Amino acid sequence: MAWDEWEGLKADAAARSSTQMQLNQYPADPGGGGTGIPVTESLKSEKKVWVQAGEGVTGLKADISKALTGLENGQAGLGDTTGCQSAGAQKELYDS
């Protein structure tokens, strides 16, 4: 495709598209200073929600630790993998 053809295609696409991106946000402060967000509408947080999120993460950590322990124990019994290609491949993967 020639460069002129590409430029023409881009110009046609730009002419067809009249919508612009709009961000959902507070309008800019007309005074030119500050954030435009009144102090009374500041972000609020509840301790209960943060505690629940922390408990969820703790549960994930316990599950991952349990899975890793099971994987380690399962790999420990492989011993000599000579003559068994799948066991050798599994050990190589575990070591990596």
Phi and psi restraints in degrees (range 20) as a CNS / XPLOR table:
assign (resid 1 and name C) (resid 2 and name N)
       (resid 2 and name CA) (resid 2 and name C) 1.0 -73.0 20.0 2
assign (resid 2 and name N) (resid 2 and name CA)
       (resid 2 and name C) (resid 3 and name N) 1.0 153.0 20.0 2
assign (resid 2 and name C) (resid 3 and name N)
       (resid 3 and name CA) (resid 3 and name C) 1.0 -59.8 20.0 2
assign (resid 3 and name N) (resid 3 and name CA)
       (resid 3 and name C) (resid 4 and name N) 1.0 -42.4 20.0 2
assign (resid 3 and name C) (resid 4 and name N)
       (resid 4 and name CA) (resid 4 and name C) 1.0 -61.6 20.0 2
assign (resid 4 and name N) (resid 4 and name CA)
       (resid 4 and name C) (resid 5 and name N) 1.0 -38.9 20.0 2
assign (resid 4 and name C) (resid 5 and name N)
       (resid 5 and name CA) (resid 5 and name C) 1.0 -64.5 20.0 2
assign (resid 5 and name N) (resid 5 and name CA)
       (resid 5 and name C) (resid 6 and name N) 1.0 -41.6 20.0 2
assign (resid 5 and name C) (resid 6 and name N)
       (resid 6 and name CA) (resid 6 and name C) 1.0 -62.5 20.0 2
assign (resid 6 and name N) (resid 6 and name CA)
       (resid 6 and name C) (resid 7 and name N) 1.0 -44.9 20.0 2
assign (resid 6 and name C) (resid 7 and name N)
       (resid 7 and name CA) (resid 7 and name C) 1.0 -62.2 20.0 2
assign (resid 7 and name N) (resid 7 and name CA)
       (resid 7 and name C) (resid 8 and name N) 1.0 -37.8 20.0 2
assign (resid 7 and name C) (resid 8 and name N)
       (resid 8 and name CA) (resid 8 and name C) 1.0 -64.7 20.0 2
assign (resid 8 and name N) (resid 8 and name CA)
       (resid 8 and name C) (resid 9 and name N) 1.0 -43.1 20.0 2
assign (resid 8 and name C) (resid 9 and name N)
       (resid 9 and name CA) (resid 9 and name C) 1.0 -62.4 20.0 2
assign (resid 9 and name N) (resid 9 and name CA)
       (resid 9 and name C) (resid 10 and name N) 1.0 -42.0 20.0 2
assign (resid 9 and name C) (resid 10 and name N)
       (resid 10 and name CA) (resid 10 and name C) 1.0 -63.5 20.0 2
assign (resid 10 and name N) (resid 10 and name CA)
       (resid 10 and name C) (resid 11 and name N) 1.0 -41.7 20.0 2
assign (resid 10 and name C) (resid 11 and name N)
       (resid 11 and name CA) (resid 11 and name C) 1.0 -64.8 20.0 2
assign (resid 11 and name N) (resid 11 and name CA)
       (resid 11 and name C) (resid 12 and name N) 1.0 -40.4 20.0 2
assign (resid 11 and name C) (resid 12 and name N)
       (resid 12 and name CA) (resid 12 and name C) 1.0 -63.1 20.0 2
assign (resid 12 and name N) (resid 12 and name CA)
       (resid 12 and name C) (resid 13 and name N) 1.0 -43.8 20.0 2
assign (resid 12 and name C) (resid 13 and name N)
       (resid 13 and name CA) (resid 13 and name C) 1.0 -63.7 20.0 2
assign (resid 13 and name N) (resid 13 and name CA)
       (resid 13 and name C) (resid 14 and name N) 1.0 -41.2 20.0 2
assign (resid 13 and name C) (resid 14 and name N)
       (resid 14 and name CA) (resid 14 and name C) 1.0 -65.8 20.0 2
assign (resid 14 and name N) (resid 14 and name CA)
       (resid 14 and name C) (resid 15 and name N) 1.0 -36.2 20.0 2
assign (resid 14 and name C) (resid 15 and name N)
       (resid 15 and name CA) (resid 15 and name C) 1.0 -69.2 20.0 2
assign (resid 15 and name N) (resid 15 and name CA)
       (resid 15 and name C) (resid 16 and name N) 1.0 -34.6 20.0 2
assign (resid 15 and name C) (resid 16 and name N)
       (resid 16 and name CA) (resid 16 and name C) 1.0 -74.9 20.0 2
assign (resid 16 and name N) (resid 16 and name CA)
       (resid 16 and name C) (resid 17 and name N) 1.0 -28.4 20.0 2
assign (resid 16 and name C) (resid 17 and name N)
       (resid 17 and name CA) (resid 17 and name C) 1.0 -98.8 20.0 2
assign (resid 17 and name N) (resid 17 and name CA)
       (resid 17 and name C) (resid 18 and name N) 1.0 105.6 20.0 2
assign (resid 17 and name C) (resid 18 and name N)
       (resid 18 and name CA) (resid 18 and name C) 1.0 -103.6 20.0 2
assign (resid 18 and name N) (resid 18 and name CA)
       (resid 18 and name C) (resid 19 and name N) 1.0 -7.1 20.0 2
assign (resid 18 and name C) (resid 19 and name N)
       (resid 19 and name CA) (resid 19 and name C) 1.0 -79.9 20.0 2
assign (resid 19 and name N) (resid 19 and name CA)
       (resid 19 and name C) (resid 20 and name N) 1.0 145.2 20.0 2
assign (resid 19 and name C) (resid 20 and name N)
       (resid 20 and name CA) (resid 20 and name C) 1.0 -117.1 20.0 2
assign (resid 20 and name N) (resid 20 and name CA)
       (resid 20 and name C) (resid 21 and name N) 1.0 158.6 20.0 2
assign (resid 20 and name C) (resid 21 and name N)
       (resid 21 and name CA) (resid 21 and name C) 1.0 -69.9 20.0 2
assign (resid 21 and name N) (resid 21 and name CA)
       (resid 21 and name C) (resid 22 and name N) 1.0 137.6 20.0 2
assign (resid 21 and name C) (resid 22 and name N)
       (resid 22 and name CA) (resid 22 and name C) 1.0 -127.8 20.0 2
assign (resid 22 and name N) (resid 22 and name CA)
       (resid 22 and name C) (resid 23 and name N) 1.0 126.7 20.0 2
assign (resid 22 and name C) (resid 23 and name N)
       (resid 23 and name CA) (resid 23 and name C) 1.0 -91.6 20.0 2
assign (resid 23 and name N) (resid 23 and name CA)
       (resid 23 and name C) (resid 24 and name N) 1.0 136.6 20.0 2
assign (resid 23 and name C) (resid 24 and name N)
       (resid 24 and name CA) (resid 24 and name C) 1.0 -82.0 20.0 2
assign (resid 24 and name N) (resid 24 and name CA)
       (resid 24 and name C) (resid 25 and name N) 1.0 102.8 20.0 2
assign (resid 24 and name C) (resid 25 and name N)
       (resid 25 and name CA) (resid 25 and name C) 1.0 -156.3 20.0 2
assign (resid 25 and name N) (resid 25 and name CA)
       (resid 25 and name C) (resid 26 and name N) 1.0 168.1 20.0 2
assign (resid 25 and name C) (resid 26 and name N)
       (resid 26 and name CA) (resid 26 and name C) 1.0 -64.9 20.0 2
assign (resid 26 and name N) (resid 26 and name CA)
       (resid 26 and name C) (resid 27 and name N) 1.0 146.9 20.0 2
assign (resid 26 and name C) (resid 27 and name N)
       (resid 27 and name CA) (resid 27 and name C) 1.0 -65.4 20.0 2
assign (resid 27 and name N) (resid 27 and name CA)
       (resid 27 and name C) (resid 28 and name N) 1.0 154.3 20.0 2
assign (resid 27 and name C) (resid 28 and name N)
       (resid 28 and name CA) (resid 28 and name C) 1.0 -61.8 20.0 2
assign (resid 28 and name N) (resid 28 and name CA)
       (resid 28 and name C) (resid 29 and name N) 1.0 149.0 20.0 2
assign (resid 28 and name C) (resid 29 and name N)
       (resid 29 and name CA) (resid 29 and name C) 1.0 -65.0 20.0 2
assign (resid 29 and name N) (resid 29 and name CA)
       (resid 29 and name C) (resid 30 and name N) 1.0 117.7 20.0 2
assign (resid 29 and name C) (resid 30 and name N)
       (resid 30 and name CA) (resid 30 and name C) 1.0 -63.4 20.0 2
assign (resid 30 and name N) (resid 30 and name CA)
       (resid 30 and name C) (resid 31 and name N) 1.0 -22.4 20.0 2
assign (resid 30 and name C) (resid 31 and name N)
       (resid 31 and name CA) (resid 31 and name C) 1.0 -77.6 20.0 2
assign (resid 31 and name N) (resid 31 and name CA)
       (resid 31 and name C) (resid 32 and name N) 1.0 -11.9 20.0 2
assign (resid 31 and name C) (resid 32 and name N)
       (resid 32 and name CA) (resid 32 and name C) 1.0 86.6 20.0 2
assign (resid 32 and name N) (resid 32 and name CA)
       (resid 32 and name C) (resid 33 and name N) 1.0 3.5 20.0 2
assign (resid 32 and name C) (resid 33 and name N)
       (resid 33 and name CA) (resid 33 and name C) 1.0 -130.9 20.0 2
assign (resid 33 and name N) (resid 33 and name CA)
       (resid 33 and name C) (resid 34 and name N) 1.0 160.0 20.0 2
assign (resid 33 and name C) (resid 34 and name N)
       (resid 34 and name CA) (resid 34 and name C) 1.0 74.7 20.0 2
assign (resid 34 and name N) (resid 34 and name CA)
       (resid 34 and name C) (resid 35 and name N) 1.0 -167.6 20.0 2
assign (resid 34 and name C) (resid 35 and name N)
       (resid 35 and name CA) (resid 35 and name C) 1.0 -95.8 20.0 2
assign (resid 35 and name N) (resid 35 and name CA)
       (resid 35 and name C) (resid 36 and name N) 1.0 -13.7 20.0 2
assign (resid 35 and name C) (resid 36 and name N)
       (resid 36 and name CA) (resid 36 and name C) 1.0 85.5 20.0 2
assign (resid 36 and name N) (resid 36 and name CA)
       (resid 36 and name C) (resid 37 and name N) 1.0 -1.4 20.0 2
assign (resid 36 and name C) (resid 37 and name N)
       (resid 37 and name CA) (resid 37 and name C) 1.0 -106.8 20.0 2
assign (resid 37 and name N) (resid 37 and name CA)
       (resid 37 and name C) (resid 38 and name N) 1.0 120.1 20.0 2
assign (resid 37 and name C) (resid 38 and name N)
       (resid 38 and name CA) (resid 38 and name C) 1.0 -61.6 20.0 2
assign (resid 38 and name N) (resid 38 and name CA)
       (resid 38 and name C) (resid 39 and name N) 1.0 148.1 20.0 2
assign (resid 38 and name C) (resid 39 and name N)
       (resid 39 and name CA) (resid 39 and name C) 1.0 -61.4 20.0 2
assign (resid 39 and name N) (resid 39 and name CA)
       (resid 39 and name C) (resid 40 and name N) 1.0 -30.5 20.0 2
assign (resid 39 and name C) (resid 40 and name N)
       (resid 40 and name CA) (resid 40 and name C) 1.0 -68.3 20.0 2
assign (resid 40 and name N) (resid 40 and name CA)
       (resid 40 and name C) (resid 41 and name N) 1.0 -15.8 20.0 2
assign (resid 40 and name C) (resid 41 and name N)
       (resid 41 and name CA) (resid 41 and name C) 1.0 -106.9 20.0 2
assign (resid 41 and name N) (resid 41 and name CA)
       (resid 41 and name C) (resid 42 and name N) 1.0 29.4 20.0 2
assign (resid 41 and name C) (resid 42 and name N)
       (resid 42 and name CA) (resid 42 and name C) 1.0 -70.3 20.0 2
assign (resid 42 and name N) (resid 42 and name CA)
       (resid 42 and name C) (resid 43 and name N) 1.0 163.5 20.0 2
assign (resid 42 and name C) (resid 43 and name N)
       (resid 43 and name CA) (resid 43 and name C) 1.0 -64.7 20.0 2
assign (resid 43 and name N) (resid 43 and name CA)
       (resid 43 and name C) (resid 44 and name N) 1.0 134.9 20.0 2
assign (resid 43 and name C) (resid 44 and name N)
       (resid 44 and name CA) (resid 44 and name C) 1.0 -119.9 20.0 2
assign (resid 44 and name N) (resid 44 and name CA)
       (resid 44 and name C) (resid 45 and name N) 1.0 148.9 20.0 2
assign (resid 44 and name C) (resid 45 and name N)
       (resid 45 and name CA) (resid 45 and name C) 1.0 -136.5 20.0 2
assign (resid 45 and name N) (resid 45 and name CA)
       (resid 45 and name C) (resid 46 and name N) 1.0 148.9 20.0 2
assign (resid 45 and name C) (resid 46 and name N)
       (resid 46 and name CA) (resid 46 and name C) 1.0 -112.3 20.0 2
assign (resid 46 and name N) (resid 46 and name CA)
       (resid 46 and name C) (resid 47 and name N) 1.0 131.7 20.0 2
assign (resid 46 and name C) (resid 47 and name N)
       (resid 47 and name CA) (resid 47 and name C) 1.0 -59.8 20.0 2
assign (resid 47 and name N) (resid 47 and name CA)
       (resid 47 and name C) (resid 48 and name N) 1.0 -38.1 20.0 2
assign (resid 47 and name C) (resid 48 and name N)
       (resid 48 and name CA) (resid 48 and name C) 1.0 -57.0 20.0 2
assign (resid 48 and name N) (resid 48 and name CA)
       (resid 48 and name C) (resid 49 and name N) 1.0 -42.7 20.0 2
assign (resid 48 and name C) (resid 49 and name N)
       (resid 49 and name CA) (resid 49 and name C) 1.0 -64.9 20.0 2
assign (resid 49 and name N) (resid 49 and name CA)
       (resid 49 and name C) (resid 50 and name N) 1.0 -42.9 20.0 2
assign (resid 49 and name C) (resid 50 and name N)
       (resid 50 and name CA) (resid 50 and name C) 1.0 -66.0 20.0 2
assign (resid 50 and name N) (resid 50 and name CA)
       (resid 50 and name C) (resid 51 and name N) 1.0 -37.0 20.0 2
assign (resid 50 and name C) (resid 51 and name N)
       (resid 51 and name CA) (resid 51 and name C) 1.0 -64.5 20.0 2
assign (resid 51 and name N) (resid 51 and name CA)
       (resid 51 and name C) (resid 52 and name N) 1.0 -42.9 20.0 2
assign (resid 51 and name C) (resid 52 and name N)
       (resid 52 and name CA) (resid 52 and name C) 1.0 -62.8 20.0 2
assign (resid 52 and name N) (resid 52 and name CA)
       (resid 52 and name C) (resid 53 and name N) 1.0 -41.2 20.0 2
assign (resid 52 and name C) (resid 53 and name N)
       (resid 53 and name CA) (resid 53 and name C) 1.0 -64.4 20.0 2
assign (resid 53 and name N) (resid 53 and name CA)
       (resid 53 and name C) (resid 54 and name N) 1.0 -40.7 20.0 2
assign (resid 53 and name C) (resid 54 and name N)
       (resid 54 and name CA) (resid 54 and name C) 1.0 -64.2 20.0 2
assign (resid 54 and name N) (resid 54 and name CA)
       (resid 54 and name C) (resid 55 and name N) 1.0 -38.6 20.0 2
assign (resid 54 and name C) (resid 55 and name N)
       (resid 55 and name CA) (resid 55 and name C) 1.0 -65.4 20.0 2
assign (resid 55 and name N) (resid 55 and name CA)
       (resid 55 and name C) (resid 56 and name N) 1.0 -38.0 20.0 2
assign (resid 55 and name C) (resid 56 and name N)
       (resid 56 and name CA) (resid 56 and name C) 1.0 -63.6 20.0 2
assign (resid 56 and name N) (resid 56 and name CA)
       (resid 56 and name C) (resid 57 and name N) 1.0 -41.0 20.0 2
assign (resid 56 and name C) (resid 57 and name N)
       (resid 57 and name CA) (resid 57 and name C) 1.0 -67.7 20.0 2
assign (resid 57 and name N) (resid 57 and name CA)
       (resid 57 and name C) (resid 58 and name N) 1.0 -39.1 20.0 2
assign (resid 57 and name C) (resid 58 and name N)
       (resid 58 and name CA) (resid 58 and name C) 1.0 -61.4 20.0 2
assign (resid 58 and name N) (resid 58 and name CA)
       (resid 58 and name C) (resid 59 and name N) 1.0 -40.7 20.0 2
assign (resid 58 and name C) (resid 59 and name N)
       (resid 59 and name CA) (resid 59 and name C) 1.0 -62.3 20.0 2
assign (resid 59 and name N) (resid 59 and name CA)
       (resid 59 and name C) (resid 60 and name N) 1.0 -40.4 20.0 2
assign (resid 59 and name C) (resid 60 and name N)
       (resid 60 and name CA) (resid 60 and name C) 1.0 -63.2 20.0 2
assign (resid 60 and name N) (resid 60 and name CA)
       (resid 60 and name C) (resid 61 and name N) 1.0 -42.0 20.0 2
assign (resid 60 and name C) (resid 61 and name N)
       (resid 61 and name CA) (resid 61 and name C) 1.0 -60.9 20.0 2
assign (resid 61 and name N) (resid 61 and name CA)
       (resid 61 and name C) (resid 62 and name N) 1.0 -43.0 20.0 2
assign (resid 61 and name C) (resid 62 and name N)
       (resid 62 and name CA) (resid 62 and name C) 1.0 -64.6 20.0 2
assign (resid 62 and name N) (resid 62 and name CA)
       (resid 62 and name C) (resid 63 and name N) 1.0 -42.4 20.0 2
assign (resid 62 and name C) (resid 63 and name N)
       (resid 63 and name CA) (resid 63 and name C) 1.0 -64.6 20.0 2
assign (resid 63 and name N) (resid 63 and name CA)
       (resid 63 and name C) (resid 64 and name N) 1.0 -40.2 20.0 2
assign (resid 63 and name C) (resid 64 and name N)
       (resid 64 and name CA) (resid 64 and name C) 1.0 -67.6 20.0 2
assign (resid 64 and name N) (resid 64 and name CA)
       (resid 64 and name C) (resid 65 and name N) 1.0 -42.1 20.0 2
assign (resid 64 and name C) (resid 65 and name N)
       (resid 65 and name CA) (resid 65 and name C) 1.0 -61.4 20.0 2
assign (resid 65 and name N) (resid 65 and name CA)
       (resid 65 and name C) (resid 66 and name N) 1.0 -41.4 20.0 2
assign (resid 65 and name C) (resid 66 and name N)
       (resid 66 and name CA) (resid 66 and name C) 1.0 -63.3 20.0 2
assign (resid 66 and name N) (resid 66 and name CA)
       (resid 66 and name C) (resid 67 and name N) 1.0 -43.4 20.0 2
assign (resid 66 and name C) (resid 67 and name N)
       (resid 67 and name CA) (resid 67 and name C) 1.0 -65.0 20.0 2
assign (resid 67 and name N) (resid 67 and name CA)
       (resid 67 and name C) (resid 68 and name N) 1.0 -42.2 20.0 2
assign (resid 67 and name C) (resid 68 and name N)
       (resid 68 and name CA) (resid 68 and name C) 1.0 -65.2 20.0 2
assign (resid 68 and name N) (resid 68 and name CA)
       (resid 68 and name C) (resid 69 and name N) 1.0 -38.0 20.0 2
assign (resid 68 and name C) (resid 69 and name N)
       (resid 69 and name CA) (resid 69 and name C) 1.0 -63.7 20.0 2
assign (resid 69 and name N) (resid 69 and name CA)
       (resid 69 and name C) (resid 70 and name N) 1.0 -44.0 20.0 2
assign (resid 69 and name C) (resid 70 and name N)
       (resid 70 and name CA) (resid 70 and name C) 1.0 -62.3 20.0 2
assign (resid 70 and name N) (resid 70 and name CA)
       (resid 70 and name C) (resid 71 and name N) 1.0 -40.3 20.0 2
assign (resid 70 and name C) (resid 71 and name N)
       (resid 71 and name CA) (resid 71 and name C) 1.0 -64.2 20.0 2
assign (resid 71 and name N) (resid 71 and name CA)
       (resid 71 and name C) (resid 72 and name N) 1.0 -44.6 20.0 2
assign (resid 71 and name C) (resid 72 and name N)
       (resid 72 and name CA) (resid 72 and name C) 1.0 -63.1 20.0 2
assign (resid 72 and name N) (resid 72 and name CA)
       (resid 72 and name C) (resid 73 and name N) 1.0 -43.8 20.0 2
assign (resid 72 and name C) (resid 73 and name N)
       (resid 73 and name CA) (resid 73 and name C) 1.0 -65.6 20.0 2
assign (resid 73 and name N) (resid 73 and name CA)
       (resid 73 and name C) (resid 74 and name N) 1.0 -39.2 20.0 2
assign (resid 73 and name C) (resid 74 and name N)
       (resid 74 and name CA) (resid 74 and name C) 1.0 -66.6 20.0 2
assign (resid 74 and name N) (resid 74 and name CA)
       (resid 74 and name C) (resid 75 and name N) 1.0 -33.6 20.0 2
assign (resid 74 and name C) (resid 75 and name N)
       (resid 75 and name CA) (resid 75 and name C) 1.0 -79.2 20.0 2
assign (resid 75 and name N) (resid 75 and name CA)
       (resid 75 and name C) (resid 76 and name N) 1.0 -25.0 20.0 2
assign (resid 75 and name C) (resid 76 and name N)
       (resid 76 and name CA) (resid 76 and name C) 1.0 -64.6 20.0 2
assign (resid 76 and name N) (resid 76 and name CA)
       (resid 76 and name C) (resid 77 and name N) 1.0 -28.7 20.0 2
assign (resid 76 and name C) (resid 77 and name N)
       (resid 77 and name CA) (resid 77 and name C) 1.0 -85.8 20.0 2
assign (resid 77 and name N) (resid 77 and name CA)
       (resid 77 and name C) (resid 78 and name N) 1.0 4.5 20.0 2
assign (resid 77 and name C) (resid 78 and name N)
       (resid 78 and name CA) (resid 78 and name C) 1.0 -66.1 20.0 2
assign (resid 78 and name N) (resid 78 and name CA)
       (resid 78 and name C) (resid 79 and name N) 1.0 -41.5 20.0 2
assign (resid 78 and name C) (resid 79 and name N)
       (resid 79 and name CA) (resid 79 and name C) 1.0 60.4 20.0 2
assign (resid 79 and name N) (resid 79 and name CA)
       (resid 79 and name C) (resid 80 and name N) 1.0 -137.5 20.0 2
assign (resid 79 and name C) (resid 80 and name N)
       (resid 80 and name CA) (resid 80 and name C) 1.0 -74.6 20.0 2
assign (resid 80 and name N) (resid 80 and name CA)
       (resid 80 and name C) (resid 81 and name N) 1.0 121.9 20.0 2
assign (resid 80 and name C) (resid 81 and name N)
       (resid 81 and name CA) (resid 81 and name C) 1.0 -99.4 20.0 2
assign (resid 81 and name N) (resid 81 and name CA)
       (resid 81 and name C) (resid 82 and name N) 1.0 8.9 20.0 2
assign (resid 81 and name C) (resid 82 and name N)
       (resid 82 and name CA) (resid 82 and name C) 1.0 -61.7 20.0 2
assign (resid 82 and name N) (resid 82 and name CA)
       (resid 82 and name C) (resid 83 and name N) 1.0 131.1 20.0 2
assign (resid 82 and name C) (resid 83 and name N)
       (resid 83 and name CA) (resid 83 and name C) 1.0 89.3 20.0 2
assign (resid 83 and name N) (resid 83 and name CA)
       (resid 83 and name C) (resid 84 and name N) 1.0 -6.7 20.0 2
assign (resid 83 and name C) (resid 84 and name N)
       (resid 84 and name CA) (resid 84 and name C) 1.0 -127.1 20.0 2
assign (resid 84 and name N) (resid 84 and name CA)
       (resid 84 and name C) (resid 85 and name N) 1.0 101.6 20.0 2
assign (resid 84 and name C) (resid 85 and name N)
       (resid 85 and name CA) (resid 85 and name C) 1.0 -63.1 20.0 2
assign (resid 85 and name N) (resid 85 and name CA)
       (resid 85 and name C) (resid 86 and name N) 1.0 -39.8 20.0 2
assign (resid 85 and name C) (resid 86 and name N)
       (resid 86 and name CA) (resid 86 and name C) 1.0 -67.5 20.0 2
assign (resid 86 and name N) (resid 86 and name CA)
       (resid 86 and name C) (resid 87 and name N) 1.0 -37.3 20.0 2
assign (resid 86 and name C) (resid 87 and name N)
       (resid 87 and name CA) (resid 87 and name C) 1.0 -67.2 20.0 2
assign (resid 87 and name N) (resid 87 and name CA)
       (resid 87 and name C) (resid 88 and name N) 1.0 -39.7 20.0 2
assign (resid 87 and name C) (resid 88 and name N)
       (resid 88 and name CA) (resid 88 and name C) 1.0 -63.6 20.0 2
assign (resid 88 and name N) (resid 88 and name CA)
       (resid 88 and name C) (resid 89 and name N) 1.0 -42.4 20.0 2
assign (resid 88 and name C) (resid 89 and name N)
       (resid 89 and name CA) (resid 89 and name C) 1.0 -65.8 20.0 2
assign (resid 89 and name N) (resid 89 and name CA)
       (resid 89 and name C) (resid 90 and name N) 1.0 -39.0 20.0 2
assign (resid 89 and name C) (resid 90 and name N)
       (resid 90 and name CA) (resid 90 and name C) 1.0 -65.1 20.0 2
assign (resid 90 and name N) (resid 90 and name CA)
       (resid 90 and name C) (resid 91 and name N) 1.0 -42.4 20.0 2
assign (resid 90 and name C) (resid 91 and name N)
       (resid 91 and name CA) (resid 91 and name C) 1.0 -65.6 20.0 2
assign (resid 91 and name N) (resid 91 and name CA)
       (resid 91 and name C) (resid 92 and name N) 1.0 -41.0 20.0 2
assign (resid 91 and name C) (resid 92 and name N)
       (resid 92 and name CA) (resid 92 and name C) 1.0 -62.4 20.0 2
assign (resid 92 and name N) (resid 92 and name CA)
       (resid 92 and name C) (resid 93 and name N) 1.0 -41.2 20.0 2
assign (resid 92 and name C) (resid 93 and name N)
       (resid 93 and name CA) (resid 93 and name C) 1.0 -66.0 20.0 2
assign (resid 93 and name N) (resid 93 and name CA)
       (resid 93 and name C) (resid 94 and name N) 1.0 -43.1 20.0 2
assign (resid 93 and name C) (resid 94 and name N)
       (resid 94 and name CA) (resid 94 and name C) 1.0 -62.4 20.0 2
assign (resid 94 and name N) (resid 94 and name CA)
       (resid 94 and name C) (resid 95 and name N) 1.0 -42.9 20.0 2
assign (resid 94 and name C) (resid 95 and name N)
       (resid 95 and name CA) (resid 95 and name C) 1.0 -64.6 20.0 2
assign (resid 95 and name N) (resid 95 and name CA)
       (resid 95 and name C) (resid 96 and name N) 1.0 -29.7 20.0 2
